[in-house]
C-alpha cells in the first residue's frame, strides 16, 4: 500500500488482522521494509497488525534532494505522519539499525504515540556517542561512516561492478535472494544517494538531543555485530527510565531480522505482552 504524509508518498507493507494492536516496523541501511518479512508472521499469528514503511530516501515517492532533508527530526516527523495517515494513535515501535535510531528518538520525543519500544542492533544515541568517545574499538567499528558521508565517492565504491561491494556489505543476511532484493532497488538512479543521505545529515547535535526513554523498552544486540560493540550496547541501560530488558543473541551478526527472525519475534512479543 502507499501512504501520503508530509507531501511525500511512502510504500508501506501492511499485514495482520484488522483491528489488531499496531506495530510500526522501521528498517535500517541498506535495506527496506521487506527486512521484516520473516518476523511478521509470528506477530500476525499473535493478533498484531504490522506496518513496515520504506522510509525517506527508500520510497521513490519520498526522496527529497537536499541532505538537510534527512536530518533525524525529519525522519521522526515522517514516522509520526505515517501513523497519523494510517489512523494509528499509538503503536508498538520496532526499529533496526538506522530504524532503531528513529525509534529511539520517536519514543523520547513522542512517548504518547509509543506503547512499547524494541530497538534492534543500535542502542540509544547517547550510548553510541559515549562509546565513540571512550572506546577505540567502537571508533574502529564506525570508521566506515567516513566513506558513507562522502557524496559521490560512496556511491561509486558501493555500486561498482553491479554493486558487488554493496552485496558484500549485506553478506551476513545469508540468503542470496534476499541480498539481491535489498541491493537491487538501490541501483536505481538516486536511490543509494537517498539512503546514504541519512549518514550525511547525521549530526552530533541531533543525536545529543534525543533524551531518555520512559516507555517500556527492549534492546536487542548480537555479539557478532561488526558495527556495534559491547561498550555501546551495555551503556544503553543508562538512557531508559522505563522498564528495560537487554537481550543478547549469541552467534548472530548485525542482520538480526534476517538471521534470527524467530528469536527476534519472541523478544518483540514478550515486550508487547509485558506492557499489558
C-alpha positions as CSV (number, residue, x, y, z in Angstrom):
1,X,0.0,0.0,0.0
2,X,1.0,3.6,-0.3
3,X,0.6,6.3,2.4
4,X,0.7,10.0,1.7
5,X,2.3,12.0,4.5
6,X,4.1,15.4,4.7
7,X,3.7,15.8,0.9
8,X,5.6,12.5,0.3
9,X,4.4,9.1,-0.7
10,X,5.7,6.1,1.3
11,X,5.4,2.5,0.3
12,X,4.2,0.5,3.3
13,X,3.9,-3.2,3.8
14,X,0.8,-3.9,5.9
15,X,-0.3,-7.2,7.3
16,X,-2.0,-9.0,10.2
17,X,-5.6,-8.8,11.4
18,X,-7.5,-5.6,11.0
19,X,-8.2,-4.1,14.4
20,X,-5.1,-5.7,16.0
21,X,-2.7,-3.6,18.0
22,X,-0.5,-1.7,15.6
23,X,3.2,-2.4,15.3
24,X,5.4,0.1,13.4
25,X,8.5,-1.6,11.9
26,X,11.3,0.7,10.9
27,X,14.1,-0.7,8.7
28,X,17.8,0.2,8.5
29,X,20.5,0.7,5.9
30,X,20.8,-0.6,3.2
31,X,17.5,-2.4,3.4
32,X,13.8,-1.6,3.2
33,X,10.6,-2.6,4.8
34,X,10.9,-6.1,3.5
35,X,13.6,-6.9,6.1
36,X,10.7,-7.7,8.5
37,X,9.1,-10.3,6.2
38,X,10.4,-13.2,8.2
39,X,9.5,-11.6,11.5
40,X,5.9,-10.6,10.8
41,X,4.2,-14.0,10.5
42,X,4.7,-14.6,14.2
43,X,3.4,-11.1,15.0
44,X,0.3,-11.6,12.9
45,X,-0.4,-15.0,14.5
46,X,-0.4,-13.2,17.8
47,X,-3.1,-10.9,16.6
48,X,-0.9,-7.8,15.8
49,X,-1.3,-5.5,12.8
50,X,2.0,-4.6,11.3
51,X,3.1,-1.6,9.2
52,X,6.6,-1.6,7.6
53,X,7.3,1.6,5.6
54,X,10.1,2.1,3.2
55,X,11.4,5.2,4.8
56,X,12.6,8.6,3.4
57,X,15.1,8.0,0.6
58,X,14.0,4.4,0.1
59,X,10.4,5.0,-1.1
60,X,10.7,6.5,-4.7
61,X,7.9,9.0,-3.8
62,X,9.7,10.1,-0.6
63,X,13.2,11.0,-1.9
64,X,14.0,14.7,-1.5
65,X,17.2,16.0,-3.0
66,X,18.8,18.0,-0.1
67,X,20.9,16.4,2.5
68,X,19.3,18.5,5.2
69,X,16.0,16.9,4.4
70,X,17.4,13.7,6.0
71,X,18.1,15.0,9.5
72,X,16.8,13.0,12.4
73,X,14.0,15.3,13.2
74,X,12.6,14.9,9.7
75,X,12.8,11.1,9.9
76,X,11.0,11.1,13.2
77,X,8.3,13.5,11.8
78,X,7.8,11.1,8.9
79,X,7.1,8.2,11.4
80,X,4.6,10.4,13.3
81,X,2.9,11.5,10.0
82,X,2.7,7.9,8.7
83,X,1.0,6.8,11.9
84,X,-1.4,9.8,11.6
85,X,-2.2,8.9,8.0
86,X,-2.9,5.3,9.0
87,X,-5.2,6.4,11.8
88,X,-3.0,4.9,14.4
89,X,-2.9,6.8,17.7
90,X,-0.3,4.6,19.5
91,X,1.9,1.7,18.2
92,X,4.4,-0.7,19.4
93,X,7.6,0.5,17.7
94,X,10.4,-1.7,16.4
95,X,13.5,-0.4,14.7
96,X,16.6,-2.0,13.3
97,X,19.9,-0.2,12.6
98,X,19.0,3.4,11.4
99,X,15.4,2.5,12.1
100,X,16.4,1.9,15.7
101,X,17.8,5.5,15.8
102,X,14.5,6.8,14.6
103,X,12.6,4.6,17.0
104,X,14.7,5.8,20.0
105,X,14.0,9.4,19.0
106,X,10.3,8.8,18.4
107,X,9.9,7.2,21.8
108,X,11.8,10.0,23.5
109,X,10.0,12.9,21.8
110,X,6.6,11.5,21.3
111,X,6.1,8.9,24.1
112,X,2.3,9.3,23.9
113,X,2.5,7.6,20.5
114,X,4.7,4.7,21.5
115,X,3.2,1.8,23.6
116,X,6.5,-0.1,23.7
117,X,9.9,0.1,22.0
118,X,12.0,-2.7,20.7
119,X,15.3,-1.4,19.4
120,X,17.5,-3.8,17.4
121,X,21.2,-3.6,17.0
122,X,21.7,0.1,17.6
123,X,21.5,1.4,21.1
124,X,20.2,4.8,22.4
125,X,22.2,7.6,20.5
126,X,23.7,8.8,23.8
127,X,25.1,5.3,24.5
128,X,26.5,5.2,21.0
129,X,28.1,8.6,21.4
130,X,29.6,7.6,24.7
131,X,31.2,4.5,23.1
132,X,32.6,6.6,20.3
133,X,34.2,9.0,22.7
134,X,35.6,6.3,25.1
135,X,36.1,3.1,23.2
136,X,38.7,3.0,20.4
137,X,37.2,-0.3,19.2
138,X,33.9,1.3,18.6
139,X,35.6,4.1,16.7
140,X,37.2,1.4,14.5
141,X,33.9,-0.3,14.0
142,X,32.3,3.0,12.9
143,X,35.1,4.1,10.6
144,X,33.0,3.1,7.5
145,X,30.8,6.1,8.2
146,X,33.5,8.4,6.9
147,X,33.2,6.8,3.4
148,X,29.4,6.9,3.5
149,X,29.4,10.6,4.2
150,X,31.5,11.3,1.1
151,X,29.0,12.3,-1.6
152,X,29.7,10.6,-4.9
153,X,32.6,8.5,-3.7
154,X,30.5,6.3,-1.6
155,X,28.1,5.7,-4.5
156,X,30.9,4.8,-6.8
157,X,32.5,2.4,-4.4
158,X,29.3,0.6,-3.3
159,X,27.8,0.3,-6.8
160,X,31.0,-0.6,-8.8
161,X,30.8,-3.9,-10.5
162,X,27.0,-4.0,-10.4
163,X,27.0,-3.4,-6.7
164,X,29.5,-6.1,-5.6
165,X,30.6,-4.1,-2.5
166,X,27.0,-3.4,-1.6
167,X,26.2,-7.0,-1.8
168,X,29.3,-7.9,0.2
169,X,28.1,-5.5,2.9
170,X,24.9,-7.4,3.1
171,X,26.5,-10.9,3.1
172,X,25.5,-11.5,6.7
173,X,21.9,-11.6,5.6
174,X,22.7,-15.1,4.2
175,X,20.1,-15.8,1.6
176,X,21.5,-14.6,-1.8
177,X,17.9,-13.9,-3.0
178,X,17.3,-11.6,0.0
179,X,20.7,-9.9,-0.6
180,X,19.7,-9.2,-4.2
181,X,16.3,-8.0,-3.0
182,X,17.9,-5.3,-0.9
183,X,20.7,-4.3,-3.2
184,X,18.7,-4.3,-6.4
185,X,16.4,-1.3,-5.6
186,X,19.5,0.8,-4.5
187,X,20.9,0.5,-8.0
188,X,18.1,2.7,-9.3
189,X,19.4,6.2,-10.0
190,X,19.2,8.4,-6.9
191,X,18.1,5.6,-4.6
192,X,21.5,4.9,-2.9
193,X,22.1,8.6,-2.5
194,X,18.8,8.9,-0.7
195,X,19.8,6.1,1.7
196,X,23.3,7.5,2.2
197,X,21.9,10.9,3.0
198,X,20.9,9.6,6.4
199,X,24.6,9.4,7.2
200,X,25.4,12.7,5.5
201,X,22.7,14.6,7.5
202,X,23.8,12.9,10.8
203,X,24.9,15.4,13.4
204,X,26.1,15.2,17.0
205,X,23.6,18.0,17.9
206,X,20.6,15.9,16.6
207,X,21.8,12.7,18.3
208,X,22.5,14.5,21.6
209,X,19.0,16.0,21.5
210,X,17.5,12.5,21.9
211,X,16.6,12.4,25.6
212,X,15.9,9.4,27.9
213,X,13.2,7.0,27.0
214,X,10.5,6.3,29.5
215,X,8.3,3.8,27.6
216,X,8.7,0.0,28.2
217,X,11.8,-0.9,26.2
218,X,13.8,-3.9,25.0
219,X,17.2,-3.5,23.3
220,X,18.4,-6.5,21.3
221,X,22.1,-6.8,20.5
222,X,24.0,-9.6,18.8
223,X,27.6,-10.5,19.9
224,X,28.9,-10.9,16.3
225,X,27.7,-7.4,15.3
226,X,30.6,-5.7,13.4
227,X,29.1,-2.3,13.7
228,X,28.1,-2.1,17.4
229,X,30.4,-3.3,20.2
230,X,29.6,-4.3,23.7
231,X,30.6,-1.0,25.3
232,X,27.8,0.8,23.4
233,X,25.3,-2.0,24.0
234,X,25.9,-2.1,27.7
235,X,25.7,1.7,28.1
236,X,22.2,1.7,26.7
237,X,20.5,1.0,30.0
238,X,21.5,4.4,31.4
239,X,19.2,6.1,29.0
240,X,16.0,4.2,29.7
241,X,13.9,5.2,32.7
242,X,11.1,2.8,32.0
243,X,11.0,-1.0,32.2
244,X,14.1,-2.2,30.4
245,X,15.3,-5.5,29.0
246,X,18.7,-6.1,27.4
247,X,18.6,-9.2,25.2
248,X,21.8,-10.6,23.7
249,X,21.6,-13.0,20.8
250,X,24.7,-15.2,20.7
251,X,26.4,-16.1,17.4
252,X,24.3,-13.7,15.4
253,X,25.6,-10.8,13.2
254,X,24.2,-7.3,12.7
255,X,21.4,-8.5,10.4
256,X,19.2,-9.8,13.2
257,X,15.8,-9.6,11.4
258,X,17.1,-11.8,8.6
259,X,19.4,-14.1,10.5
260,X,17.3,-14.6,13.7
261,X,13.7,-13.7,12.9
262,X,12.2,-16.3,15.3
263,X,14.1,-15.2,18.4
264,X,13.6,-11.5,17.5
265,X,9.8,-12.1,17.1
266,X,9.8,-13.7,20.5
267,X,11.5,-10.7,22.1
268,X,9.0,-8.3,20.4
269,X,6.1,-10.4,21.6
270,X,7.5,-10.6,25.1
271,X,7.8,-6.8,25.2
272,X,4.3,-6.3,23.7
273,X,2.7,-8.7,26.2
274,X,4.8,-7.5,29.1
275,X,3.4,-4.0,28.7
276,X,-0.2,-5.1,29.4
